Each structure stands twice: as structure tokens, then as C-alpha cells.
Amino acid sequence: MRKHIFNAGPCVLPQEVLQKASQAVLDLDNSGLSVIEISHRSKAFVDIMENARALALELLGLEGKGYKALFLQGGASTQFLMVALNLLEKRAGYLNSGSWAAKAIKEAEIFDDIYEVASSKEANYNYIPKGYDIPENYDYFHCTSNNTIFGTQMKTFPDSPIPMVCDMSSDIFSRTLDFTQFDIIYAGAQKNMGPAGTTLVVIKEDCLGKVSRKIPSMMDYKTHISKGSMFNTPPVFAVYTSMLTLEWLKGLGGIAAIEQENEKKARLMYSEIDLNPLFKGFATKADRSMMNATFTLENENLKETFETMLKEAGISGLNGHRSVGGYRASMYNALSLDSVKAVVEVMSELESKA
Ligand SMILES: *Cc1c(COP(=O)(O)O)cnc(C)c1O
């Protein structure tokens, strides 16, 4: 039986996407070829790539607004470096809101000193810093919309006087936002869009071409834009499966529709965390993530019982990240409300037993 999959990434994908993807591994649209055997230069694959790129822009409401979507490799972690290589000339401002943000800062610091506009590190990143200034004369401002490990999420974004770059790895396509406020958005596919192996990068073209350094071809966004995201062999299976997920999302009614489901799931999860005296939420309430709910079990003696009960209920992947401990319920787009209900039932059953 299929488990309730709460993994933080790679994570749950829609059943219908898994079925179509597995069929295409055997035979893509009755072509007699597998999706992982066709040439990436074939019409069949070029169509897949173009469809995936167009769907990404369409769902984000960025069609015809000067943006290009790319499906690159190397994970979101490579974007930490690519962003700096492509945009950093003098100095950049970074919001240090979590471990991934800190890793992005570390890569950019290879080039220059980075100015941290604000940090919540002193509180083990349990909140999102607010009320900071972004210097006007810097090259760009970088932030992380959802801090996967700590379970915090930016609810609003600063009115940045300089290009704004956002790592949306763990909440892309999960909620409606005015995406035109960002100049670069990047997201590893494996959190909310597809399997591991590709990273969506959405770029407003006019923010490129402003640095004086030479950029290696593979690291240069312009190379990938000019080649339609096919400069080298793209990760065909990851792109195909991401395309299927984006089609699935569009079929449901797009981001606005899935946002309502995500709100329901988060409301249910957090109300149990708050009402059940055995559990305690980790993140500051105002900054709680709709995607990753982090919480601890107050009484360590109940740990074994709780975990056995979770296992018996078919719940997988609820363990917290080592830097926070406790539990983390990752409730990405493809996770059903029923899966959240299953966890909440176990939590309240534990309360009645204790
Ligand atoms: C997982 C994650 C990353 C790293 O992604 P990779 O694709 O593994 O490099 C970066 N940023 C955030 C916010 C993440 O959740």
C-alpha cells in the first residue's frame, strides 16, 4: 500500500504523474522508444522541454513579461554560485534566514564580502528577520522564500530597490505571489515539482550582462537562454516528469487552486500542534511555513510509542532535520489532506493514551 509520504525532498509526487512517467520510461506516447532513450534533439523531446518551460512561466503568471525559464542541473546548490557569477560585480545583500541561505552566502563570498541585511541565526532560525534596509547601490538582494529545515516562510517580500533573487526550492508553485517582483527565481525540482535532477531557473533577461568577469559557458545564464535550455544534454527524465507535474497542477486550476488545499493542510496540522499539549511548534507563529511544519514532542518517553504508531499508520518521512530535531511534516503540493489527517489522528491518539 502507498505510504503517506512526508519527506522533505525528494518528496511525494502525484500518483497520476508517477503512472504517466513510468509508462513513458517503457514507451513514450507509443513511439516505440523510452523517454530516457530518445535523443534530446528529437522533436518529441524538444516539445517536452518547450512545454515544460512554457508551463512554468504560465503558472507563475510571467508569460510575455521578459522572463525565460530554464531547466538546469547541479541542484539549487549550483544556483548559489551561478547567481553570484552572473550578477555580482561590487556587492550583494543577503537575508540570512536559514541553513540554505547561509550556504548561498558562503558561495557568493568566494567573490566578495557579502552584506547580510539581517539574520535570525542567533535564534536557530526560528523566525524570519524583518524591517531591514536593502542598500540601493548593491547589485542584487537574495532571499529564501521558504526555509525547508526550520519551517519558516516569508509571507511578504521587501520592496527591493535592486534586483531581487529568490531561492524558492521548497515552495515554488505552492502559493500565489506577484512573481514579477523577482528578477531571478530558482528551485530544485525535488521539493515541489518533480524528481531530483533538474533545477528550474526563471530569469528576467534584463538583469543579465552587467558583470565584467568572464563566465564559463555552463555557468552563464545567457548560454542556456540562447540555446533554449539545451546547451548540453538536459536531464530528460527529470524535465519530463516535472512537465507532467506542471500539467497536473494546471489541470487542478493552477497555483490559486493548490494554495487553497495547502492552506487547509497547514491549518489542520498547526491546529493539532497548538492544541495538543504533547507537542510544541518550533517556528514563530507569524512565520510558520505552509510547506514544512516543524515541531517537537515534549515528553521524550513517548518517542518510541509515537514513532511506532506513525509507522503502523503508514506514515513515512516525518523525522526532523538534525539541526532542529523533533519532527517535520513536509506538506508539498502532491501531499493529500488525507495524509495530514492521518498524522493528526496519530497525534491525538497519542494524547488520549498518555
Ligand atoms: C533543498 C534546498 C536546497 C538545495 O537543493 P539541491 O537541489 O539539493 O542543491 C536549496 N535551497 C532550499 C531552500 C532547499 O530547500
The ligand as a Gaussian input file, in Angstrom:
#p B3LYP/6-31G(d) Opt

LIG

0 1
 C       16.832000      21.576000      -0.680000
 C       17.123000      23.005000      -0.789000
 C       18.258000      23.483000      -1.447000
 C       19.312000      22.546000      -2.054000
 O       18.814000      21.935000      -3.162000
 P       19.726000      20.932000      -4.041000
 O       18.873000      20.781000      -5.249000
 O       19.873000      19.703000      -3.235000
 O       21.003000      21.591000      -4.306000
 C       18.442000      24.831000      -1.535000
 N       17.572000      25.700000      -1.004000
 C       16.467000      25.285000      -0.347000
 C       15.528000      26.292000       0.216000
 C       16.208000      23.926000      -0.221000
 O       15.118000      23.508000       0.411000

